[in-house]
Amino acid sequence: MFIPVILICYPVYVSPVPAIHRPSSLLKKSSTTPSSFEMHLMYTLGPDGKRVYTLDKVTADGEITKSAHPARFSPDDKYSRQRVTLKKRYNLLPTQQE
Protein backbone atom coordinates (compact mmCIF):
# COMPACT_ATOMS: atom_id res chain seq x y z
CA MET A 1 0.00 0.00 0.00
CA PHE A 2 1.37 3.41 -0.97
CA ILE A 3 0.77 6.39 1.37
CA PRO A 4 1.49 9.79 -0.17
CA VAL A 5 3.56 12.17 1.94
CA ILE A 6 2.70 15.84 1.72
CA LEU A 7 5.42 18.30 2.66
CA ILE A 8 4.26 21.71 3.78
CA CYS A 9 6.77 24.54 3.61
CA TYR A 10 6.04 27.64 5.63
CA PRO A 11 7.51 30.98 4.56
CA VAL A 12 10.20 32.31 6.87
CA TYR A 13 9.93 35.98 7.79
CA VAL A 14 13.24 37.80 7.80
CA SER A 15 13.24 41.15 9.54
CA PRO A 16 14.58 43.99 7.38
CA VAL A 17 16.00 45.65 10.52
CA PRO A 18 19.40 44.28 11.61
CA ALA A 19 19.43 42.54 14.97
CA ILE A 20 21.62 45.19 16.57
CA HIS A 21 18.93 47.84 16.05
CA ARG A 22 16.09 45.77 17.49
CA PRO A 23 15.49 46.45 21.20
CA SER A 24 14.65 42.81 21.92
CA SER A 25 18.12 41.74 20.78
CA LEU A 26 19.71 43.88 23.48
CA LEU A 27 18.21 41.80 26.28
CA LYS A 28 19.53 38.34 27.05
CA LYS A 29 16.75 35.90 27.69
CA SER A 30 17.19 33.84 30.84
CA SER A 31 17.36 30.07 30.42
CA THR A 32 15.84 29.40 33.85
CA THR A 33 12.89 31.77 33.66
CA PRO A 34 11.53 31.92 30.12
CA SER A 35 9.28 34.93 30.74
CA SER A 36 11.93 37.21 32.28
CA PHE A 37 15.02 38.95 30.98
CA GLU A 38 18.38 39.33 32.68
CA MET A 39 19.66 42.83 33.25
CA HIS A 40 23.39 43.41 33.60
CA LEU A 41 24.91 46.47 35.21
CA MET A 42 26.79 48.50 32.63
CA TYR A 43 28.81 51.71 32.84
CA THR A 44 30.17 54.52 30.73
CA LEU A 45 32.67 57.21 31.64
CA GLY A 46 31.19 60.59 32.49
CA PRO A 47 32.72 63.98 31.57
CA ASP A 48 34.67 64.03 34.86
CA GLY A 49 36.16 60.57 34.19
CA LYS A 50 34.06 58.76 36.79
CA ARG A 51 31.87 55.77 36.02
CA VAL A 52 28.18 56.39 35.34
CA TYR A 53 26.23 53.17 35.91
CA THR A 54 23.21 52.17 33.82
CA LEU A 55 21.28 49.11 32.65
CA ASP A 56 21.26 50.26 29.01
CA LYS A 57 23.56 48.67 26.42
CA VAL A 58 23.79 51.90 24.42
CA THR A 59 23.62 55.44 25.83
CA ALA A 60 21.31 58.15 24.49
CA ASP A 61 24.15 59.67 22.44
CA GLY A 62 25.00 56.29 20.85
CA GLU A 63 28.01 55.32 22.96
CA ILE A 64 28.27 51.60 23.72
CA THR A 65 28.49 50.89 27.45
CA LYS A 66 30.92 48.49 29.11
CA SER A 67 30.12 45.68 31.53
CA ALA A 68 30.53 46.57 35.21
CA HIS A 69 31.08 42.92 36.12
CA PRO A 70 34.59 41.45 36.30
CA ALA A 71 35.69 38.87 33.76
CA ARG A 72 35.47 35.20 34.68
CA PHE A 73 38.49 33.82 36.45
CA SER A 74 39.78 30.39 35.59
CA PRO A 75 42.47 28.76 37.74
CA ASP A 76 43.46 26.71 34.70
CA ASP A 77 45.95 29.04 32.99
CA LYS A 78 46.33 27.63 29.49
CA TYR A 79 48.86 30.17 28.23
CA SER A 80 51.27 30.52 31.19
CA ARG A 81 54.10 28.74 29.35
CA GLN A 82 53.84 31.11 26.36
CA ARG A 83 53.65 34.12 28.68
CA VAL A 84 56.83 33.09 30.53
CA THR A 85 58.60 32.41 27.22
CA LEU A 86 57.79 35.91 25.97
CA LYS A 87 58.89 37.51 29.24
CA LYS A 88 62.20 35.62 29.07
CA ARG A 89 62.70 36.69 25.45
CA TYR A 90 62.22 40.40 26.24
CA ASN A 91 63.96 40.30 29.67
CA LEU A 92 60.80 41.15 31.60
CA LEU A 93 61.01 38.48 34.30
CA PRO A 94 61.60 39.82 37.84
CA THR A 95 64.77 37.70 38.07
CA GLN A 96 66.14 39.45 34.95
CA GLN A 97 65.62 42.94 36.38
CA GLU A 98 68.62 44.82 37.77
C-alpha positions in Angstrom: 0.0 0.0 0.0 1.4 3.4 -1.0 0.8 6.4 1.4 1.5 9.8 -0.2 3.6 12.2 1.9 2.7 15.8 1.7 5.4 18.3 2.7 4.3 21.7 3.8 6.8 24.5 3.6 6.0 27.6 5.6 7.5 31.0 4.6 10.2 32.3 6.9 9.9 36.0 7.8 13.2 37.8 7.8 13.2 41.2 9.5 14.6 44.0 7.4 16.0 45.7 10.5 19.4 44.3 11.6 19.4 42.5 15.0 21.6 45.2 16.6 18.9 47.8 16.0 16.1 45.8 17.5 15.5 46.5 21.2 14.7 42.8 21.9 18.1 41.7 20.8 19.7 43.9 23.5 18.2 41.8 26.3 19.5 38.3 27.0 16.7 35.9 27.7 17.2 33.8 30.8 17.4 30.1 30.4 15.8 29.4 33.8 12.9 31.8 33.7 11.5 31.9 30.1 9.3 34.9 30.7 11.9 37.2 32.3 15.0 39.0 31.0 18.4 39.3 32.7 19.7 42.8 33.3 23.4 43.4 33.6 24.9 46.5 35.2 26.8 48.5 32.6 28.8 51.7 32.8 30.2 54.5 30.7 32.7 57.2 31.6 31.2 60.6 32.5 32.7 64.0 31.6 34.7 64.0 34.9 36.2 60.6 34.2 34.1 58.8 36.8 31.9 55.8 36.0 28.2 56.4 35.3 26.2 53.2 35.9 23.2 52.2 33.8 21.3 49.1 32.7 21.3 50.3 29.0 23.6 48.7 26.4 23.8 51.9 24.4 23.6 55.4 25.8 21.3 58.1 24.5 24.1 59.7 22.4 25.0 56.3 20.8 28.0 55.3 23.0 28.3 51.6 23.7 28.5 50.9 27.4 30.9 48.5 29.1 30.1 45.7 31.5 30.5 46.6 35.2 31.1 42.9 36.1 34.6 41.4 36.3 35.7 38.9 33.8 35.5 35.2 34.7 38.5 33.8 36.4 39.8 30.4 35.6 42.5 28.8 37.7 43.5 26.7 34.7 46.0 29.0 33.0 46.3 27.6 29.5 48.9 30.2 28.2 51.3 30.5 31.2 54.1 28.7 29.3 53.8 31.1 26.4 53.6 34.1 28.7 56.8 33.1 30.5 58.6 32.4 27.2 57.8 35.9 26.0 58.9 37.5 29.2 62.2 35.6 29.1 62.7 36.7 25.4 62.2 40.4 26.2 64.0 40.3 29.7 60.8 41.2 31.6 61.0 38.5 34.3 61.6 39.8 37.8 64.8 37.7 38.1 66.1 39.4 35.0 65.6 42.9 36.4 68.6 44.8 37.8 
